[in-house]
Amino acid sequence: LNIHIFHNTYGLPFCPSPMILSTLILAMFLTWQPNLVIRIYLSQRQTIRVWLKRDSGQYWPSVYHTMPVACSCMSFNPETRRISLGLENGTVSEFVLSEDYNQMTPARTYQAHQGGVTVVLFVLEMEWVLSTGQDKSFTWHCSESGQQLGTYQTTAWVSGLQFDVETRHAFVGDHSGQVTILKLEQDNCSLVTTFKGHTGNVTALCWDPVQRVLFSGSSDHSIIMWDIGGRKGTAFELQGHNDKVQGLCYASHTRQLISCGSDGGIVIWSMDVTRQETPEWLDSDSCQKCEQPFFWNFKQMWDSKKIGLRQHHCRKCGQAVCGKCSSKRSTIPLMGFEFEVRVCDSCHDSITDEERAPTATFHDSKHSIIHMQYEPTRGWLLTSGTDKIIKVNLTHIITNIVVYTG
């Protein structure tokens, strides 16, 4: 084991805990209790491990359990100490941890899917186990009886799942880029509506039951905030990643959205601002500023004896413009554009310095993130990566506690 001390931007040292990670981490969960810190993670070697923080401040394993097949996803409920594991063979296995977290007892197994389980979610209030699979199905079981209560066939492989207890709405994101809202009953479900805003597959979902807002992240590098509670179909884009969005967490007490990407970027978005919808891109056969024809407008090109131009769009007004009339770039944070984007010359001149003020902060985790979880009590953000490293980030100053192996 190699122990490394890392320094944050303030030059303060942090000594990591001695946790040996022998395989790639698929998921890692955390719960806090008085004088007790528990970390649970899955590995590709069909194992689940529970680590307890000892009096020395170091983590040591208390449970090392081997599954019959590889694990693909996990849900942990700290109140019941129940672990729900999704497996590659389509089953969901439940275990209960002992009060001292030194033993894991099998509780129930559900034959949920024909393909690997992609997401599993235990809902204590309903005593339901929700799951999605590679067989393009969404199912829910009763955790008390083990009986399957219902199933819904999706159009694509599901990669994101959230549930609202109050309304019994399930939010399902899939690889087609679509988000489906289902109303669940005890033995059936009904389709409420579908949202389509991403050009890539949905990779993460996050639901805020207080503001009644759904966040979706995608492989197209974007995040969309869907205002479900407003009932007006309002959607706001957030553009702050250079690669696939891997995880989303919402800190309701500070009204901040935390997102992470496979490029290692962590972005903390202020949602306590009045955001603006991005405009729809307008269609036109010629530039809506100088009226020069675009290259497919053969008639106008012939009549005016001019060469056709390539079409672009202003991100602020949505108008179709040529390159000459949109030569400038600007950030538009209130529209979600934290990076500079193409705007027409007139919009560029109209954007004030106040409107260019950033609404997000950017941080480099220095590893390719595959899973993220936020612990609001202490403001700790946990990330696990393809580099076999777990990092604990303090969100108010983004410092790292890091463990290396090998």
FIDO-561806 format. One record per residue (C-alpha): x, y, z; residue in one letter. Coordinates in steps of 0.02 Angstrom, whole numbers, padded with zeros to 5 digits, always signed. Layout:
# FIDO-561806
XYZA ...
***
This chain:
# FIDO-561806
+00000+00000+00000L +00066+00169-00048N +00011+00314+00062I +00014+00484-00024H -00016+00653+00055I -00103+00775-00062F -00115+00963-00043H -00261+01072-00088N -00252+01244-00163T -00225+01315+00010Y -00070+01207+00042G -00150+01105+00182L -00100+00920+00192P -00227+00780+00202F -00177+00602+00246C -00282+00469+00161P -00353+00314+00243S -00267+00147+00203P -00397+00073+00085M -00332-00053-00041I -00434-00052-00202L -00384-00204-00302S -00512-00183-00440T -00608-00051-00534L -00745+00025-00426I -00919+00018-00499L -01009+00104-00356A -00969+00171-00185M -01091+00227-00052F -01071+00317+00113L -01176+00337+00270T -01142+00438+00427W -01190+00397+00607Q -01119+00459+00773P -00934+00415+00774N -00961+00296+00629L -00917+00313+00447V -00958+00171+00328I -00900+00150+00150R -00971+00017+00037I -00910-00019-00136Y -00927-00145-00275L -00789-00216-00381S -00784-00304-00548Q -00722-00461-00461R -00896-00503-00397Q -00862-00434-00223T -00947-00311-00108I -00846-00239+00035R -00891-00136+00188V -00758-00026+00268W -00774+00048+00443L -00679+00198+00505K -00585+00147+00661R -00535+00254+00811D -00366+00281+00729S -00452+00372+00586G -00408+00234+00463Q -00527+00124+00366Y -00523-00065+00387W -00633-00197+00305P -00773-00273+00408S -00864-00369+00270V -00795-00451+00114Y -00931-00545+00019H -00915-00632-00148T -01067-00640-00263M -01101-00783-00387P -01094-00663-00535V -01029-00487-00563A -01120-00342-00480C -01180-00199-00590S -01266-00076-00473C -01315-00050-00291M -01435+00041-00176S -01405+00063+00011F -01534+00118+00141N -01450+00174+00304P -01611+00164+00407E -01639-00021+00376T -01456-00058+00334R -01522-00143+00179R -01411-00167+00026I -01495-00201-00141S -01376-00268-00272L -01410-00278-00459G -01318-00420-00545L -01263-00453-00722E -01379-00605-00735N -01535-00497-00711G -01570-00535-00528T -01579-00414-00381V -01508-00481-00217S -01546-00401-00049E -01438-00410+00107F -01455-00335+00281V -01303-00273+00376L -01292-00309+00562S -01300-00165+00687E -01113-00169+00710D -01086-00177+00520Y -00978-00333+00536N -01097-00457+00455Q -01204-00461+00299M -01356-00578+00296T -01449-00626+00135P -01630-00568+00138A -01713-00596-00030R -01679-00622-00216T -01787-00553-00357Y -01788-00624-00534Q -01810-00451-00607A -01737-00448-00784H -01681-00553-00932Q -01522-00450-00949G -01403-00363-00830G -01478-00244-00703V -01430-00063-00742T -01509+00031-00595V -01585-00027-00430V -01676+00084-00305L -01755+00037-00138F -01902+00147-00082V -01927+00124+00105L -02091+00222+00114E -02174+00106-00012M -02074-00052+00027E -02037-00062-00159W -01882-00115-00252V -01871-00026-00419L -01751-00088-00553S -01709-00069-00737T -01615-00186-00851G -01526-00212-01015Q -01684-00300-01075D -01763-00126-01091K -01883-00155-00948S -01926-00063-00787F -01996-00169-00645T -02048-00145-00465W -02064-00278-00330H -02138-00282-00155C -01992-00301-00034S -02104-00380+00098E -02178-00520-00010S -02050-00528-00149G -02190-00521-00277Q -02169-00426-00439Q -02298-00286-00441L -02279-00224-00618G -02167-00197-00768T -02151-00069-00907Y -02061-00093-01072Q -01950+00053-01120T -01892+00102-01295T -01707+00089-01252A -01587+00026-01120W -01621+00123-00959V -01474+00212-00879S -01556+00328-00751G -01695+00309-00622L -01771+00422-00489Q -01932+00410-00387F -02045+00538-00302D -02131+00463-00150V -02267+00596-00135E -02337+00575-00311T -02272+00398-00346R -02192+00459-00506H -02045+00363-00577A -01923+00458-00688F -01838+00344-00813V -01694+00401-00925G -01634+00293-01068D -01501+00277-01203H -01609+00363-01334S -01594+00526-01236G -01774+00518-01179Q -01843+00540-01003V -02007+00451-00966T -02121+00491-00818I -02226+00346-00754L -02363+00348-00622K -02344+00190-00516L -02486+00103-00427E -02483-00055-00323Q -02503-00170-00473D -02496-00061-00629N -02424+00099-00701C -02476+00232-00826S -02375+00341-00942L -02381+00524-00889V -02268+00605-01019T -02097+00597-01102T -01960+00727-01121F -01837+00731-01263K -01698+00858-01251G -01532+00766-01262H -01442+00714-01421T -01348+00578-01325G -01401+00446-01201N -01457+00496-01026V -01317+00451-00905T -01381+00525-00740A -01541+00585-00659L -01568+00687-00500C -01736+00733-00425W -01767+00877-00304D -01934+00843-00217P -01939+01015-00135V -01923+01125-00290Q -01997+00982-00394R -01859+00995-00523V -01780+00851-00619L -01600+00861-00681F -01538+00748-00820S -01358+00727-00878G -01305+00653-01044S -01163+00588-01149S -01189+00745-01256D -01097+00839-01114H -01255+00936-01066S -01371+00946-00915I -01554+00992-00929I -01659+01056-00784M -01841+01007-00808W -01964+01112-00707D -02092+00977-00665I -02179+01073-00526G -02208+01228-00632G -02316+01125-00751R -02263+01239-00895K -02140+01121-00980G -01996+01240-00944T -01822+01168-00974A -01654+01252-00943F -01489+01193-01017E -01325+01189-00922L -01167+01177-01026Q -01011+01157-00920G -00930+00989-00961H -00811+00937-01099N -00857+00753-01089D -00995+00635-01035K -01089+00686-00877V -01068+00542-00755Q -01161+00597-00598G -01279+00727-00527L -01315+00775-00345C -01422+00917-00278Y -01384+01009-00116A -01555+01076-00068S -01495+01177+00082H -01378+01281-00025T -01477+01264-00187R -01326+01200-00282Q -01316+01066-00414L -01156+00963-00416I -01110+00874-00577S -00960+00770-00627C -00893+00709-00793G -00787+00568-00858S -00653+00698-00896D -00632+00723-00707G -00720+00890-00701G -00830+00934-00553I -00947+01082-00577V -01046+01164-00437I -01194+01261-00509W -01289+01397-00416S -01473+01362-00441M -01522+01512-00336D -01527+01624-00490V -01663+01662-00617T -01614+01562-00770R -01670+01588-00949Q -01726+01458-01074E -01616+01433-01225T -01709+01486-01383P -01760+01365-01519E -01653+01377-01674W -01745+01463-01815L -01749+01397-01994D -01703+01511-02138S -01633+01498-02314D -01529+01655-02290S -01440+01747-02151C -01567+01836-02043Q -01446+01980-02018K -01367+02018-02188C -01486+01914-02297E -01342+01825-02384Q -01403+01656-02452P -01351+01494-02372F -01266+01365-02483F -01424+01264-02519W -01524+01417-02576N -01482+01397-02761F -01615+01519-02824K -01557+01665-02718Q -01375+01622-02756M -01414+01629-02943W -01520+01786-02933D -01394+01882-02827S -01240+01806-02909K -01169+01768-02737K -01087+01613-02664I -01190+01526-02532G -01131+01532-02352L -01132+01406-02210R -01272+01422-02083Q -01241+01452-01898H -01355+01496-01753H -01341+01627-01617C -01355+01542-01447R -01440+01693-01371K -01577+01737-01496C -01582+01577-01598G -01575+01665-01766Q -01494+01583-01917A -01340+01684-01961V -01184+01674-02068C -01007+01665-02001G -00973+01849-02035K -01124+01905-01934C -01080+01789-01789S -00893+01808-01775S -00893+01844-01588K -00905+01729-01438R -00972+01755-01262S -01023+01662-01106T -01208+01670-01062I -01214+01594-00887P -01399+01629-00855L -01436+01524-01009M -01319+01389-00945G -01173+01429-01061F -01024+01439-00943E -00907+01419-01091F -00897+01544-01233E -01020+01507-01373V -01064+01583-01541R -01176+01737-01535V -01227+01860-01670C -01142+02030-01666D -01297+02122-01604S -01324+02001-01460C -01141+02010-01414H -01154+02198-01396D -01311+02183-01290S -01240+02062-01161I -01186+02158-01005T -01041+02116-00890D -01168+02072-00757E -01247+01944-00874E -01075+01869-00906R -01045+01839-00720A -01019+01652-00694P -01150+01551-00599T -01041+01397-00579A -00870+01350-00512T -00756+01222-00593F -00641+01097-00509H -00527+00959-00571D -00539+00794-00478S -00387+00730-00573K -00467+00562-00612H -00599+00495-00730S -00756+00486-00623I -00878+00342-00641I -00981+00370-00484H -01019+00514-00366M -01115+00535-00203Q -01144+00690-00096Y -01158+00687+00093E -01247+00851+00142P -01217+00841+00331T -01031+00873+00314R -01027+00936+00137G -00921+00791+00079W -00923+00735-00102L -00862+00559-00138L -00802+00508-00310T -00737+00343-00375S -00643+00326-00538G -00574+00209-00669T -00402+00235-00590D -00454+00131-00437K -00454+00284-00325I -00584+00347-00202I -00580+00532-00166K -00666+00632-00031V -00694+00811-00084N -00747+00949+00035L -00869+01047-00072T -00842+01215+00012H -00656+01216-00033I -00640+01061-00144I -00498+00973-00057T -00454+00791-00083N -00420+00640+00024I -00348+00514-00097V -00293+00333-00093V -00176+00255-00221Y -00136+00072-00246T -00002-00028-00332G 
***
